[in-house]
Amino acid sequence: MYKHLETAKNPENLKRVIVDPVSRVEGHGKVTLLLDTDNKIQQARLHIVEFRGFERFIQGRPYWELPVLVQRLCGICPVSHHLAAAKAIDQLVGVDPENLPVSADKLRRLLHFGQVLQSHALHFFHLSSPDLLFGFESDISQRSIMAVLAAYPDLAVQGVKLRKYGQEVIRMVSGKRIHGTGAIPGGMNKSLSKAERDYLLEDIDQIIAWAASSVELIKTVHESNLPYFDDFATIATNYLGLTAKDGALELYHGGLRAKNAQGETLIDHVDYCHYNDYIHEEVRSWTYMKFPYLLSLGQEDGWYRVGPLARVNNCDFINTPQAEAARIVFKAHSSGAMVHSTLAFHWARLIELLHCAEAIKELLYDSDIMGSDLVAQGEKRYEGVGVIEAPRGTLFHHYQVDENDIVTKANLIVSTTSNNRAMNESVRQVAAEYLSGRELTEPLLNNLEVAIRAYDPCLSCATHAMGKMPLQLELMDASGQLIDKLVKHSNGQIERLA
């Protein structure tokens, strides 16, 4: 829904244009533009209007509930929260990652590869492919998976089946496609049976073939729209993510690596348990999302991007053959050390999808996933940090507990939060470059949503309660007319606007 509102109170008589809600993303958000009388963009902001405060809900619960409880943050990436929480509570029972039983480690990796595969397939085929296949300013009737199904039936079916396969991997490991159970303190609660393993092996070669063809598709789409794809919403940034000790792409466990826009390493293979020494968060009054930044660079210059683009940019190689070949082609696309195109998130995302499919096949042929040594034990601790590469980027879960095993403090930095500043900068870039000075139409405003969707944001995961957050109350009469409106600002002041 797009609204054009004149703001008579503004001395410059600016016009406010609101894109509300931002569609085809997980959660609720809106974009606000301020225009002058010549339709020149004066300000562009992405607002997260959803409030959930999950960090508060976690407090007061026994720690062993957390891997199941935190899955309710999201129906799209519950496994990522499940495993990040599990890695944190492993530490609470005295089990470090290197001491996790081999079978448990590989089962968690299998579960996570299924999660990333299904999430990437959902985002590309269901949410973003209409824009990429029909054009950013296409008719609204074309912006759905149903339109893709009508125009590209084979492609749409492949997308559905790729996602279904990832969900089946999740179901075999955790018992359910959504909100299953698998990880427990110090390990896993079950291994795969031979029948379950053989069931997943039936389709894996086809899944890999479809994943490889999707990489070729996005490569073709990207290259056929140059330089538009290289310029649209593109910003040069720092990048953060996990890598393995040898520099390989790592989705389940590794050390923190950050590079700047020129590809120079800022930190490398840092123990994520000490993330607070490197990453801080800033709060702003107009959104429920925080703004993380690298402490060494400060608030103004230290913001960074996470997710597929960051991971493929940061890693030295990918340890599955087809995905590595695709990464080399991807990196050669840029004239510099890093690929900064925001729309290249889609390309990197499908390279990861291919990697997950290849990695799943390798694990299915590994007998350890049917092993019986699944749980380790250690000495109790009072603090644990779990970090994983969720589909959308680096995900932090940090818990503290008391003598009674009750959570006293929780901090979550989710992927979309880390991309917050970048999404705002991309929105400003698109608004200034493609909208400024033009008559704003609904198809034209979709350009803003395209920029946001490239990050695959999960707005539900990213909301926080931090201090005195802004709240808004509207009172309507029976006919729908606004009677009263109160706004509580971040400084605690209450203003009556109606």
C-alpha positions as CSV (number, residue, x, y, z in Angstrom):
1,M,0.0,0.0,0.0
2,Y,1.5,3.3,-1.0
3,K,0.4,6.6,0.6
4,H,1.1,10.2,-0.4
5,L,0.6,12.6,2.5
6,E,1.2,16.3,2.6
7,T,2.8,17.5,5.8
8,A,1.6,21.1,6.3
9,K,3.5,21.4,9.6
10,N,6.8,21.0,7.8
11,P,8.2,24.5,7.1
12,E,9.7,23.3,3.8
13,N,6.3,21.8,2.8
14,L,7.9,18.4,2.2
15,K,5.7,15.6,0.9
16,R,5.9,12.3,2.7
17,V,5.6,9.1,0.7
18,I,5.2,5.9,2.6
19,V,5.7,2.3,1.3
20,D,3.7,0.3,3.8
21,P,4.0,-2.6,4.1
22,V,7.2,-3.7,2.4
23,S,6.0,-6.9,0.6
24,R,7.6,-10.3,0.0
25,V,9.8,-10.2,3.0
26,E,9.4,-12.0,6.4
27,G,7.9,-9.6,8.9
28,H,6.6,-6.0,8.7
29,G,8.4,-2.8,7.8
30,K,7.8,0.4,5.9
31,V,9.8,2.9,3.9
32,T,9.4,6.6,4.3
33,L,10.5,9.2,1.7
34,L,10.5,13.0,2.2
35,L,10.2,14.9,-1.1
36,D,10.3,18.6,-1.9
37,T,8.0,20.3,-4.3
38,D,10.2,19.1,-7.2
39,N,10.0,15.5,-6.1
40,K,13.6,15.6,-5.1
41,I,14.4,13.0,-2.4
42,Q,15.4,14.7,0.9
43,Q,15.3,11.7,3.2
44,A,14.7,7.9,2.9
45,R,14.4,5.5,5.8
46,L,13.5,1.9,6.4
47,H,11.4,1.6,9.5
48,I,10.9,-1.7,11.4
49,V,7.5,-1.2,13.0
50,E,7.2,-4.7,14.5
51,F,7.9,-5.1,18.2
52,R,8.7,-8.5,19.8
53,G,11.4,-8.2,22.4
54,F,12.4,-11.9,22.4
55,E,15.4,-11.2,24.5
56,R,13.1,-10.3,27.4
57,F,11.0,-13.4,26.9
58,I,14.0,-15.7,27.2
59,Q,14.9,-14.3,30.6
60,G,13.6,-16.3,33.5
61,R,13.5,-19.6,31.5
62,P,15.7,-22.6,32.2
63,Y,18.5,-22.8,29.7
64,W,17.6,-26.2,28.3
65,E,14.3,-24.9,26.9
66,L,16.1,-22.4,24.7
67,P,16.8,-24.4,21.5
68,V,13.1,-25.1,21.2
69,L,11.9,-21.8,22.5
70,V,13.9,-19.5,20.2
71,Q,12.7,-21.3,17.1
72,R,9.5,-19.4,17.6
73,L,11.3,-16.3,16.6
74,C,10.8,-17.3,13.0
75,G,9.0,-19.8,10.8
76,I,11.5,-19.3,7.9
77,C,14.8,-19.9,9.7
78,P,13.9,-21.7,12.9
79,V,16.8,-24.2,12.5
80,S,19.3,-21.4,12.6
81,H,18.0,-20.1,15.9
82,H,17.7,-23.7,17.2
83,L,21.4,-24.4,16.4
84,A,22.8,-21.0,17.6
85,A,21.0,-21.6,20.9
86,A,22.3,-25.2,21.0
87,K,25.9,-24.0,20.5
88,A,25.5,-21.5,23.3
89,I,24.0,-24.0,25.8
90,D,26.7,-26.6,24.8
91,Q,29.1,-24.2,26.6
92,L,26.7,-23.9,29.6
93,V,27.2,-27.7,30.1
94,G,30.9,-27.4,29.5
95,V,31.1,-28.7,26.0
96,D,33.2,-26.7,23.5
97,P,32.6,-27.2,19.7
98,E,35.8,-29.3,19.3
99,N,34.5,-31.7,22.0
100,L,31.1,-32.3,20.4
101,P,30.8,-35.9,19.3
102,V,31.6,-36.4,15.6
103,S,28.2,-37.8,14.8
104,A,26.4,-35.0,16.6
105,D,28.5,-32.4,14.8
106,K,27.7,-33.9,11.4
107,L,24.0,-34.3,12.1
108,R,23.8,-30.6,13.1
109,R,25.6,-29.7,9.9
110,L,23.2,-31.8,7.8
111,L,20.3,-30.1,9.5
112,H,21.8,-26.7,8.9
113,F,22.5,-27.4,5.2
114,G,18.9,-28.4,4.8
115,Q,17.8,-25.2,6.4
116,V,20.0,-22.9,4.3
117,L,18.9,-24.8,1.1
118,Q,15.2,-24.5,1.7
119,S,15.5,-20.8,2.8
120,H,17.5,-19.8,-0.2
121,A,15.1,-21.6,-2.5
122,L,12.1,-19.9,-0.9
123,H,13.7,-16.5,-1.2
124,F,14.9,-16.7,-4.7
125,F,12.1,-18.5,-6.4
126,H,9.1,-17.4,-4.4
127,L,10.0,-13.9,-3.4
128,S,12.6,-12.4,-5.7
129,S,12.4,-14.2,-9.1
130,P,9.3,-12.2,-10.2
131,D,11.3,-9.0,-10.0
132,L,14.3,-10.5,-11.8
133,L,12.4,-12.3,-14.5
134,F,9.7,-9.7,-15.3
135,G,11.4,-6.4,-14.4
136,F,11.4,-4.2,-11.3
137,E,8.7,-2.0,-12.6
138,S,6.5,-4.7,-14.0
139,D,2.7,-4.8,-13.4
140,I,1.8,-5.8,-9.9
141,S,-0.1,-8.9,-11.3
142,Q,3.3,-10.4,-12.3
143,R,4.9,-10.1,-8.8
144,S,4.1,-13.5,-7.5
145,I,5.2,-17.2,-7.7
146,M,1.9,-17.8,-9.6
147,A,3.0,-15.5,-12.4
148,V,6.4,-17.3,-12.5
149,L,4.6,-20.6,-12.6
150,A,2.5,-19.4,-15.6
151,A,5.4,-18.0,-17.6
152,Y,8.2,-20.3,-16.5
153,P,6.5,-23.5,-15.2
154,D,9.6,-25.7,-15.2
155,L,11.6,-23.1,-13.2
156,A,8.8,-22.6,-10.7
157,V,8.4,-26.3,-10.1
158,Q,12.2,-26.7,-9.6
159,G,12.0,-23.9,-7.0
160,V,9.2,-25.6,-5.1
161,K,10.9,-29.0,-5.2
162,L,14.3,-27.5,-4.1
163,R,12.6,-26.0,-1.0
164,K,10.7,-29.2,-0.3
165,Y,13.9,-31.2,-0.4
166,G,15.5,-28.9,2.2
167,Q,12.5,-29.3,4.4
168,E,12.7,-33.1,4.1
169,V,16.3,-33.0,5.3
170,I,15.1,-31.0,8.3
171,R,12.2,-33.4,8.9
172,M,14.5,-36.5,8.8
173,V,16.9,-35.0,11.3
174,S,14.6,-33.1,13.6
175,G,11.2,-34.8,13.2
176,K,9.3,-31.9,11.7
177,R,9.8,-29.5,8.8
178,I,9.2,-26.5,11.1
179,H,10.0,-26.2,14.8
180,G,11.3,-29.7,15.2
181,T,13.7,-30.9,17.9
182,G,17.2,-32.3,17.3
183,A,20.0,-30.4,19.1
184,I,20.2,-30.8,22.9
185,P,22.9,-29.7,25.4
186,G,26.1,-31.3,24.3
187,G,24.8,-33.0,21.2
188,M,21.8,-34.4,19.3
189,N,18.9,-36.5,20.4
190,K,18.9,-39.0,17.5
191,S,20.8,-40.1,14.5
192,L,19.6,-40.9,11.0
193,S,18.4,-44.4,10.3
194,K,19.5,-46.2,7.1
195,A,16.0,-45.9,5.7
196,E,16.0,-42.1,6.4
197,R,19.4,-41.7,4.8
198,D,18.4,-43.8,1.7
199,Y,15.2,-41.7,1.4
200,L,17.2,-38.5,1.1
201,L,19.7,-40.0,-1.3
202,E,17.0,-40.8,-3.8
203,D,16.7,-37.2,-5.1
204,I,20.0,-35.6,-4.2
205,D,21.6,-35.8,-7.7
206,Q,18.5,-34.1,-9.2
207,I,18.7,-31.5,-6.5
208,I,22.3,-30.7,-7.2
209,A,21.5,-30.5,-11.0
210,W,18.7,-28.0,-10.3
211,A,20.8,-26.0,-7.9
212,A,23.6,-25.8,-10.6
213,S,21.1,-24.6,-13.2
214,S,19.7,-21.9,-10.9
215,V,23.3,-20.6,-10.6
216,E,23.5,-20.4,-14.3
217,L,20.2,-18.7,-14.5
218,I,21.1,-15.9,-12.1
219,K,24.5,-15.5,-13.7
220,T,22.7,-15.0,-17.1
221,V,20.1,-12.6,-15.6
222,H,22.8,-10.6,-13.9
223,E,25.2,-10.3,-16.9
224,S,22.4,-9.5,-19.4
225,N,21.4,-6.4,-17.3
226,L,24.8,-4.8,-16.9
227,P,25.6,-2.1,-15.8
228,Y,22.1,-1.7,-14.2
229,F,22.6,-4.7,-11.9
230,D,26.1,-3.4,-10.8
231,D,24.8,0.0,-10.0
232,F,21.3,-0.6,-8.5
233,A,21.4,-0.1,-4.7
234,T,25.1,-0.8,-4.7
235,I,27.2,0.4,-1.8
236,A,30.9,-0.3,-0.9
237,T,31.0,-1.7,2.6
238,N,32.8,-3.8,5.1
239,Y,31.8,-7.5,5.3
240,L,31.6,-9.9,8.3
241,G,31.1,-13.6,8.6
242,L,32.5,-16.9,9.8
243,T,35.2,-18.8,7.9
244,A,37.0,-22.1,8.6
245,K,40.6,-22.1,9.9
246,D,41.8,-22.6,6.3
247,G,39.7,-19.8,5.0
248,A,37.0,-22.0,3.5
249,L,33.3,-20.9,3.4
250,E,31.8,-22.0,6.7
251,L,28.1,-22.0,7.5
252,Y,28.0,-24.0,10.8
253,H,31.1,-23.2,12.8
254,G,34.2,-21.0,12.4
255,G,36.0,-17.8,13.4
256,L,34.9,-14.3,12.7
257,R,36.5,-12.6,9.7
258,A,35.9,-9.0,8.6
259,K,37.2,-7.3,5.5
260,N,36.8,-3.7,4.3
261,A,35.6,-2.5,1.0
262,Q,39.0,-2.9,-0.6
263,G,39.3,-6.6,0.5
264,E,41.8,-5.9,3.3
265,T,41.4,-8.1,6.3
266,L,40.3,-6.3,9.5
267,I,39.9,-9.3,11.8
268,D,40.6,-12.9,11.0
269,H,39.4,-16.1,12.7
270,V,38.5,-14.4,15.9
271,D,36.8,-16.5,18.6
272,Y,33.2,-15.5,18.4
273,C,32.8,-15.9,22.2
274,H,34.6,-12.6,22.3
275,Y,32.4,-10.8,19.8
276,N,31.8,-8.0,22.3
277,D,35.4,-7.0,21.9
278,Y,34.8,-6.3,18.2
279,I,31.2,-5.5,17.7
280,H,29.0,-2.9,19.4
281,E,25.4,-1.8,18.7
282,E,23.8,1.6,18.4
283,V,20.1,2.4,19.1
284,R,18.1,4.9,17.1
285,S,14.7,6.3,18.0
286,W,12.8,5.7,14.8
287,T,13.1,1.9,14.5
288,Y,13.0,-1.2,16.6
289,M,16.2,-2.5,15.0
290,K,19.7,-1.8,16.3
291,F,22.7,-0.7,14.3
292,P,25.8,-2.9,14.9
293,Y,29.3,-1.7,13.9
294,L,32.9,-2.8,14.2
295,L,34.3,-1.1,17.3
296,S,37.7,-0.5,15.7
297,L,36.2,1.7,12.9
298,G,33.5,3.4,15.0
299,Q,29.8,4.1,14.4
300,E,30.2,6.1,11.3
301,D,32.6,3.9,9.3
302,G,32.3,0.5,11.1
303,W,28.9,-0.7,9.8
304,Y,29.1,-3.9,7.7
305,R,27.1,-6.4,5.6
306,V,26.5,-10.0,6.4
307,G,24.9,-12.9,4.4
308,P,25.6,-14.7,1.2
309,L,27.4,-11.8,-0.5
310,A,29.6,-11.2,2.6
311,R,30.4,-14.9,3.0
312,V,31.3,-15.5,-0.7
313,N,33.4,-12.3,-0.7
314,N,35.2,-13.1,2.6
315,C,36.0,-16.8,2.1
316,D,39.2,-18.0,0.3
317,F,37.4,-21.0,-1.3
318,I,34.4,-23.3,-1.1
319,N,35.1,-26.9,-0.3
320,T,32.6,-28.4,-2.7
321,P,33.6,-28.5,-6.4
322,Q,30.7,-27.1,-8.3
323,A,30.1,-24.3,-5.9
324,E,33.8,-23.4,-5.9
325,A,33.8,-23.2,-9.7
326,A,30.8,-20.9,-9.5
327,R,32.5,-18.8,-6.8
328,I,35.5,-18.2,-9.1
329,V,33.3,-17.0,-11.9
330,F,31.4,-14.8,-9.5
331,K,34.5,-13.2,-8.1
332,A,35.9,-12.6,-11.6
333,H,32.8,-10.5,-12.3
334,S,34.3,-7.7,-10.2
335,S,37.2,-5.6,-11.2
336,G,38.2,-5.2,-7.6
337,A,38.8,-7.5,-4.7
338,M,35.2,-7.5,-3.5
339,V,31.8,-7.7,-5.3
340,H,29.7,-4.8,-4.0
341,S,26.6,-5.1,-6.2
342,T,23.6,-5.4,-3.8
343,L,21.8,-7.5,-6.4
344,A,24.7,-9.9,-6.4
345,F,23.3,-11.1,-3.1
346,H,21.0,-13.3,-5.3
347,W,23.9,-14.7,-7.2
348,A,25.9,-15.5,-4.1
349,R,22.8,-17.0,-2.5
350,L,22.4,-19.5,-5.2
351,I,26.1,-20.4,-5.1
352,E,25.5,-21.3,-1.4
353,L,22.4,-23.2,-2.4
354,L,24.5,-25.3,-4.7
355,H,27.1,-25.7,-2.0
356,C,24.5,-27.0,0.5
357,A,23.2,-29.5,-2.0
358,E,26.7,-30.9,-2.6
359,A,27.5,-30.9,1.1
360,I,24.3,-32.8,1.9
361,K,25.3,-35.5,-0.6
362,E,28.7,-35.8,1.0
363,L,27.2,-36.2,4.5
364,L,24.6,-38.7,3.3
365,Y,27.4,-41.0,2.3
366,D,29.2,-40.5,5.7
367,S,28.4,-43.3,8.1
368,D,28.9,-41.0,11.1
369,I,25.4,-39.5,10.6
370,M,24.0,-43.0,11.6
371,G,26.4,-43.2,14.7
372,S,25.3,-43.7,18.3
373,D,27.8,-41.5,20.1
374,L,25.7,-38.3,20.2
375,V,26.1,-36.5,23.6
376,A,29.1,-35.1,25.5
377,Q,29.2,-33.7,29.0
378,G,31.4,-31.3,30.9
379,E,31.6,-28.9,33.8
380,K,28.8,-26.4,34.3
381,R,29.4,-22.8,33.2
382,Y,27.4,-19.6,33.6
383,E,27.8,-18.0,30.2
384,G,27.6,-19.3,26.6
385,V,27.8,-17.8,23.1
386,G,26.6,-19.5,20.0
387,V,27.2,-18.1,16.5
388,I,26.1,-19.6,13.2
389,E,25.8,-18.5,9.6
390,A,22.0,-18.3,9.2
391,P,20.7,-18.0,5.6
392,R,20.6,-14.2,6.0
393,G,24.0,-13.9,7.7
394,T,25.9,-14.2,10.9
395,L,23.6,-14.9,13.9
396,F,24.7,-14.4,17.6
397,H,23.0,-15.9,20.6
398,H,24.6,-15.0,24.0
399,Y,23.2,-16.2,27.3
400,Q,24.0,-15.9,31.0
401,V,22.5,-18.1,33.7
402,D,22.4,-18.3,37.5
403,E,23.0,-21.1,40.0
404,N,19.5,-22.4,39.3
405,D,20.1,-22.7,35.5
406,I,17.7,-19.8,34.9
407,V,18.6,-17.3,32.1
408,T,19.4,-13.9,33.6
409,K,20.5,-12.2,30.4
410,A,20.2,-12.7,26.7
411,N,21.5,-10.8,23.7
412,L,20.7,-11.7,20.1
413,I,22.3,-10.0,17.1
414,V,20.4,-11.4,14.1
415,S,21.5,-11.2,10.5
416,T,19.0,-8.6,9.5
417,T,20.1,-6.3,12.3
418,S,23.7,-6.4,11.0
419,N,22.4,-5.4,7.6
420,N,20.2,-2.6,8.9
421,R,22.5,0.3,8.1
422,A,23.3,-1.2,4.7
423,M,19.6,-1.6,3.8
424,N,19.0,2.0,4.7
425,E,21.9,3.1,2.6
426,S,20.7,1.0,-0.3
427,V,17.2,2.5,0.0
428,R,18.7,6.0,-0.1
429,Q,20.8,5.2,-3.1
430,V,17.8,3.8,-5.1
431,A,15.6,6.7,-4.0
432,A,18.2,9.3,-5.1
433,E,19.2,7.6,-8.3
434,Y,16.0,6.2,-9.7
435,L,13.1,8.1,-8.0
436,S,14.3,11.6,-7.4
437,G,12.7,14.2,-9.6
438,R,10.2,11.7,-11.2
439,E,6.5,11.3,-10.8
440,L,6.2,8.5,-8.3
441,T,4.1,5.5,-9.4
442,E,3.4,2.2,-7.7
443,P,5.7,0.2,-10.1
444,L,8.5,2.8,-9.6
445,L,8.2,2.5,-5.8
446,N,8.7,-1.2,-6.2
447,N,12.4,-0.4,-6.9
448,L,12.7,0.4,-3.1
449,E,11.3,-3.0,-2.2
450,V,13.6,-4.8,-4.7
451,A,16.6,-3.2,-2.9
452,I,15.4,-4.4,0.5
453,R,14.5,-7.9,-0.8
454,A,18.0,-8.4,-2.1
455,Y,19.1,-8.7,1.6
456,D,16.4,-11.3,2.3
457,P,15.5,-9.5,5.5
458,C,13.7,-11.3,8.4
459,L,12.2,-8.3,10.1
460,S,10.4,-10.4,12.7
461,C,13.8,-11.8,13.9
462,A,15.4,-8.3,14.1
463,T,13.2,-6.4,16.5
464,H,14.4,-5.5,20.0
465,A,13.4,-3.9,23.3
466,M,16.2,-1.6,24.3
467,G,15.6,1.1,26.8
468,K,12.6,3.3,26.1
469,M,11.5,2.4,22.6
470,P,9.1,4.5,20.6
471,L,5.4,3.4,20.8
472,Q,2.4,4.7,19.0
473,L,-1.3,4.5,20.0
474,E,-4.2,5.4,17.8
475,L,-7.9,5.6,18.9
476,M,-10.5,5.2,16.1
477,D,-14.3,5.7,16.3
478,A,-16.8,3.2,14.9
479,S,-16.6,4.8,11.4
480,G,-12.8,4.5,11.3
481,Q,-12.1,8.2,12.0
482,L,-9.0,9.0,14.1
483,I,-10.1,10.4,17.4
484,D,-6.8,10.5,19.3
485,K,-3.1,9.7,18.6
486,L,-0.3,9.4,21.2
487,V,3.3,8.9,20.5
488,K,5.9,7.9,23.1
489,H,9.3,8.9,21.9
490,S,12.6,7.2,22.8
491,N,13.4,9.8,25.4
492,G,10.2,9.0,27.3
493,Q,8.3,12.1,26.2
494,I,4.6,11.6,25.2
495,E,3.2,13.7,22.4
496,R,-0.5,14.0,21.4
497,L,-0.7,14.4,17.6
498,A,-4.5,14.3,17.0
